């Protein structure tokens, strides 16, 4: 994503104080993915538990840190034992910066080096052009190297003035929107936070002019007015109220009614273009969630809606077939964090469990069936009689109903009742309670009684015809099959492909991107419920995957009876609970 958007990047190498931490091995790994333009601009002083500070290769100064975790460094000369490595690292940095700029390359060939100003300026331009990716060294837990990271962001990364925002004009053309301190106000909303006390907190970046407190702005995305209260600057959890926030700065405001992430607010005349919405990754894994108490059932949807405003990478919906509430996210940890937020912020406790597989049923043979409903009581009785032909259809056809009645064997007003009876019966299934799909039902004959026939009678007749036909139409189960893409280091490709095969997967192809292998396969959903845990374990947390629904196909014969038995046992348990 960063490459597609041409975003300048700094690489922060953290946890250099842990056991077996190695700058060299880390650089080799980074370069195998991103190329030789990954270059360190710092060296660590000490290794593993003896990490004491960093050497800045641009200024050739050393920063040593106390062991108390205060993060207050002492500046000094480069340690004698690192002088050679630092000089070699600086020369490699100078050469890489010179390669990124033709003018600097000529000076480098002439003088054999670059001046301090040329190195600093060239490094900033190379980073802005995404031609050099500098590596910085830190240990966040020991508070080593954190301030230099912030200084590097200010010194080397382009400011909003130097980097216009991409937008789309009314004519559909891509244009650049520069950051201007003058002109009417405009701001882009990049994040929304759901606070249980303050409500919705909207974070925005000002693109033009200044956004003032206690003012009214227009939501250009939703064409509605919004009233701003106090505008604040954020620094961690600290909020500082200010009278205005100017172009290029990031601020926040609470309790906007309609504005959400990716909206643009301000003066309609400010931009003359539309800022495209942020593209968020699709969820890759779903879990069924159930409230622990009945009192939480009403609050859970409201709480999830507010969390989705804050984190658009989660989604929730109720499966129409299984009736389960499904929470989807980027992985198991992501789901667990979301559940923890539900409890901490909104007091809603839920239990997580794997979702039920939305199996389907279908038929594999054509047959004719007869359904007759006859009931005689005092007064008017009930009578409905129909003959129906059932035929299999291609996958994805769902259900078709055909009226092939001639000569008034069944009055026209009762034909929809026959269809309704078949529809109700097919949704309840025949084998295991799953919906019956991909078949055609053609009603071609029947009979009626002038007095006793009514819609209910023919609805019952349609249902009886369905049950009669299914007993001879050789019904079978269908399971959902997913398109799966697995991303992992190439060293694990063979083991991962073998594992996918053991999960009844069909490998569709494999690509290599640097040191990463992408495996494409079609795998039954039932086999993917525990895949994330296996992938994390097998790759040491270095693998990821994405999956989406592809199609339905028949369940293998050896699993058929097991699924039917499990479904019947589950429905029996649910019926017992209801009683």
N, C-alpha and C positions, 0 to 999 in steps of 0.2 A: 504494500500500500504506500509506503514511504517513497519507493522508487517511482510508482505511477504518478504521485503528486510532486515529485522532485523536491522533497523536503530535505533540507540539510540535516545531517545526523552527527551526533557525538556518541561514542561508545564508552560507557562507564563499566569498567571491570571491577566488580565488587567482591567482597569476601576474600580478599587476598591474605587475610590473617588466618584462614582456616587451614587445616592439615592438608598437605600435598598440593596446596595452591601453587600455581606456576604461571608466570607471565608468558614465558616462551610457549608452553603448550596451549595456552589460551589464544595467543596470537596465531599459532598454526591453525587452530580450529576456526578462528574468525576468518582468516585469509582463505581457507579452503571453501568458504561460503561466499564471502564478499570480495575476494581478490586481493591483490598486493597493495591496493590503495589504503588498506587498514594500516595505520602507522601510529605508534605510541608517541605522545607528546609529554609523557611523564614516565619515570621509572620508580619502582618501590624501593624504599630503604629498609632492608631486612626482608626476611621471608617467613611465611606462616606465622607462628605466635610471636616472632621477633620483629614483625612489621612495626616500624617506628615513624615512617613519614614518606615523603615523595620528593623526587628531583624533577624540577620543571625544565624540560629540554629546550624550551623557547627562550627563557630568561637565564638558564643555567644557574639557578638558585635552588637550595634545598630547604624543605620545610619539615621540621621534626615536631612530633606531637607528644604531649604528656600521656602517661598511662591512666590518668583519671577520667578519660572520656570527655573532657571539657571541650575538645576541638579547637583549642587556642594554640596555634603553632608558633614555633620559633624559627625565624629566617636565618639562614647561614650559608656558608660555602658548600659546594658539593663534596661529600665525604671522599677521602683519598682512594678508598677501595672501590668506589663507583666512578671515579674520574674517567677511566678508559671507556667503560660501558656508556657513560653519559655522552662523551665526545663522539663515539661511534653512532649512538642513537640520534644525536643532533645532526650529524652529517647525513644520515639516511633521511631525516625529516626535511632538511634543506633540499636534498636532491628530489624528493617527492613533490615538494611545493614548487620547485622550479619546473618540473615536468608538466605541471598543470597550467603554466602561463608561458606563452612564447617569449614575451619580453624578458621575463625573469630567467628563462632558459639561456638566452643570449648572454645576460650578465653572468650567469653561473659558469658558462663556458669560458668567458673572458677572465673572470676573477677567481674562479674555482670555489666560490662561496657566495653567500648573500649577506647583506648588512642586517642588523637587528630590525630596522623598520621594514626592509623588504621582506624579511621572513614573516613578521607579524601580519603585514598587509596581504602578502601572498597567501598565507595560511587562511586568513579570513575569506578571501575571494575563492580559494579552492574549496573550502567547506560550503560556501554559498552555492557553488556550481555543482556540488555533489561529486567532486573529483578526488577528494581526500576525506577519509573518515578517521578522525583522531581518536585515540584510545586514552582514557584517563583512569588512574588507579585509586581505589578507595576501599575502606572498610567502614560500612555504615554503623555497625554495632560498636566499633571502637572510636567512631567519630574522627576518622582519619581521612583527609583528602576531600571533605565535603564542601568546604568553602571554595577551594580551587575549581570545583565543578561549577558552582554558581558564577564564579568570576569568568570561567571559560564561556559560559552561556552569554554573558554580557559582552565579552571581548570579541568572540569569534563568530557567533551566530547572528545572521541578519536581523535587524530590528524590523518592526511592522512597516516603517517608512521605506525600508530598502526592499521589502518583499510584498508586492501587491497581492490582494486576494483574488482568486479566480471567480468569475461570475459569468452569467449568461444574459445577453441583451434581449430586448423585447423581440428582436428579429431572429433570435435563436443562435446568435454568434457568441463564441467565447471571447470574453474581454477581461482586462485587468482592472481591478478597483483599487486605486492607490489610497493609502491612509492620509487623510488631510485634517489638519487641526482647524482649518477654516471651513465655513459652509454649514449647511443644516445637519442636524444630528442623525446618525445611523449606527446601529449596533447589531452584531450577530450573536445569537444565543447558542452557546456551545455545550452547556451542561445544565441540568436541572437536578436539584437535591430535594428529597422529600423529608422535611423535618416535622416530627410529631407536634412540636410546639409552635414554631414559626410558620408552618405550612410549607408551601412551595417556594424554594429559593432558586431564583433564576440567575445564572452566571452568563455574562456577555462580554464581548470584546468590542470596543468602540472603533468604528471604521472611519467616521467622519464627524467633525464638529465636537461637541461635548454633550453628554447626557446629564441633565441636571436633576437634582432631587425635587420632589413635589411638582412634577410636571406631567403633562399628558403627551404620550407618543402614540404613533399608529403602528399596529402590527401589520407589516406589509405582506406577510405570508397568509394571514387569515382575514385581512381586511376588516380589522376591528380596532377600537380605541382601547388603550391601556393607561391606567393612572399609576404613576410611579410615586412611591413614598420615599423613605430614606434610601439613598444609594450608598453602598459601602465598599471599601477595599478589603480584600481577604488576605490574611497572612496566617496560614494554618487554621486554627480554630478561632483566631482573633479577628474581630470585625471592627473596622474604623469607619465611622460615618463621615462622609465628605459632601460638600455642596455640589460637586460635579465630578465627572470622570471624563477625561479627555481622550482624543484619538490615539489609538495604540495601546491604551491601558485596558486592564481587565477588572471588572467590577461585578457587583451582585445587587439584586433587589428582591424583596420578599413579597409574596402574596399577589402576584400577577394572576389574573383569572384565566386567560385563554392562551397565553404564550408558553410554548414548549421548546424543547431542543430543536435546533436547526431553523428556528424562525428568525426573521429580520424585523427589528423594530426601529422606529425613527420617523423622519420626515419623508413622505412619498417622493419628494423631489431630490432627495439626497444622493441616491445611487444611480437611478435610471437603468438598473439591472437587477437580476434575481440571483441571490447567492444559492448555489445548489446545496441540497441537504447533505448532512454527514452520512456516509454509507457505513452501516453497522453490519458486522458478520451475522450470518444466520445461526440460530441455535443448532447444536449438534446432538444434544442428549436430552431426554425427557424423563421425568419421574412423576408418578402419581402422588398427590398430596391429599391428606385427610386431616381436618381439624381435630384436635384432641378432645375438645368439648363442644357441645352443641351451641354454646354461646358464641363461639368463634366462627361459626358457619356464615353468619351475616357479615362479619368484619373482614373475612379473608379476601373477598373480591375487591373491596375498597382498598385494602392495604396493598394487594398485589398491583392494582392499577397505579397507585402512587409510586411504588418501587419501579414499575416499568417506565414511568416518566423519567425517573432518575437514571435507569439503566436499560436503554432500548435493546440490549443484547439478550434480555430475557423475554419470554412470552408465556402466556398462560391461556388455556382454553379448555372447555369441557368436551370430551370426546363423545360425539352423538351416539356411538354404538355401545361403548363400555360404561358411559355415564360418569367416568372418572374426571377429576380436575387435574390437568397435566401442567406441570411447570417445566419449561424448557430453558436451557442455558448452554454455556460454552464448555461445561464439564461438570464432573461431580463436585469438585471444590467450589465452583461457581454457584451451583445449586445450594450447597450447604451454607455458603455465606449468605445467600438470599434468604434462606430459612432462618438463619440467625438474626438477620435484620428484621424479619417479621416479628420475632419474639421480642427483640430488644427495643424496637421503636414503636411497635403497634400492639404489643402484648398478645400476639396471636401465635399459639403453639400448634405445629402441624407435625405429622409423621410422614416420612418419605418411604416409598417402596417402588420397585420396578413397575412400569405400567403393564396393564394387560395387553396382550397381542390382539389387535383387531382382525381376527380371522374372518373369513367369509366361507360360505358354502355355495356349491354349484352342482349342476347335473351333467352327466356325461353321455346320456342316452335319451332319445325321444320316446315318449309314451303317451297313451291316452288314458284319461281318468274320468271317473264318474262320482259326482257328489250329490247326494239327495238328503234333504233335511225335511223330516215330516214329524209333526207333533200335534196331537189332537187333545184338546182340553174342552172344558165346557164352553160353548159358544164358538167363536172363530178359532180355527186351528192355525198351524203354520205349515207351509209347503213351499219348497224350492228345490228345483232339480236342474242340474247342468252337467254338460259333458265338455271337458277341456283337454286340449292337446298341449303337451309341454315339450319344448325343443331347446337344446343348448345353443348359446350364442357365443361369439368371440369374446375374449377377455376385454373388460372395460365397457361392455354393452349395458350392464346393470339389468334392467327389466323392461320387457315390452308386453303390452296387452293388446290383443287383436280381437275385434268383434266380427265373427264370421257367421252370425245367425241369419238364416233365411226363413221366410214363411211364417214369422212370428212365433217360433217355438218358445222363445222367451220374450216377453214384452220389452220394448226399448227402455222403459223407465227402470227396469230391474237389472240391466246390463252393468251400469256403474257399481251396483251392489255386489255383483259377482267379482268385479275387479277389486273392490275394497276388501272382500273376504280373502282373496288370494294375496293382496298386498299385506294385510295384517299377519297372515300366516307365514309369509316368506320372511318378514322381519323377525319373527320369533324363531326361524330356522327349523330344521328337521333333525339333523344329526346331533348337534351340540349346542344349539341355541344361538348360533351366529346367523346373520342375515344371508338369505339365499339370493344369489346374483347371477347375471349372465345367462338368462333364459327367457324364452318367449312363451306366453300363455295365450292360447287361441280358444275362445269359447265358440263351439260350432253346433251345439244342439242342446236340448233340454225340454222341460215341460213345466206347466204352471197350473194353478187352480184359481178359478175366477174369483173365489171368495177368500181362500186361506193364504194365497201368495201375497208377500209384501217384501220390502227391502231387506229387513232383518233375516227373513227366511233364505233369500238368495245370497246374502252375505255369508250365512252359515254354510250354504251349499258350496260356495266358492272355496271356503276354508277346508271343507271335507274333501273336495276334489283335489286340492293341493296335497293333502296328506296321503290320499290314495295314489296320486301320481308319483310322489317322491319315493314311495316304497319300491317302485319299479324303475325309476329313472337313474339308478346307480349314482346317488349323490356322493360328493367328495368334498374335502376341505381345501380352501385356498389360503395361502399365507402371504403377507406383504414382504416384498423383496426390496432392499435398499441399494441405491448407488452409494458406494463407499469410496472415499479417497483417504489414503493413509500417508502421512508425511513423517519420515524418520531418517536418521543417518543411514547411509548406504550399507554400513557394516551389518545392520539388522534386517536388510531386505529379505534375505533367504528365509530366516526364521519367521518373519511376519507373513510372508506368502504361504509358508507351510501352515501357519496357524489359521489363516483365512480359508485355506482349503479344508482344514479340519472342521471349520464352522459351516461347511456346505457352501462356501463361496466359490464364485467363478471369476478368476483373474481376467480382467479385460485389457490390461496394459500396464506399462511401467515407464516412467520418465525419470531422468536424472537432472537435478538442478544444483550445480556445485557438488557439495558433499551430501546433499539430501536426495533421497529417492521418494518418488511419488508413485504409490501403487493404487490402481483403480480396479475395483471389483464389484460384483453384485452379490450381496449376502442377505439371507433371510433375516428379518428384523428380530426374530426370536433368538438368534445366535449372537446378536450385537448388544444385548442388554448389559452384559458385564465386560464389554470389550475395552472400555476406557481404563478400568483397573488393570487389565492384562497388559495393555499397551504401555501404561506408565511403568509397570513392573519390568516388562521385557526390555524397554529402552532406557531405563533409568530416568524417566521423566522427560526424555528428549524427543518423544514422538507425539504426534497429534493426529486427529482425523476429523473428517466431515462426512455426514451422510444425509441423504434425502430420499424420499419415497420414489421408487421406480415403477413397480407394477405388482400384480398378484400372479402367483402361479401355484400349481397343485402341490400339496404337502406329500412328501414321500410316504409310501405305504407303511413302512415300519414305524412311523411316528403317528400315524392316523389314529389308531386305537388309544394311544396314550393321551393325545390331546382331547379326544372325545370324553374319555373317562375323567380327566381333570376338570373339564368344563361341567360335566354333570355333578361331580362332587362339590364344586364351588357353588353351583346353583342350588344344590340341596342344602348347603350350609347357610346360604343367604335366606332361603325359604324358612329354615329353622329359626334364624335370628328374627325374622319378621313376625313369626308366631310368638 
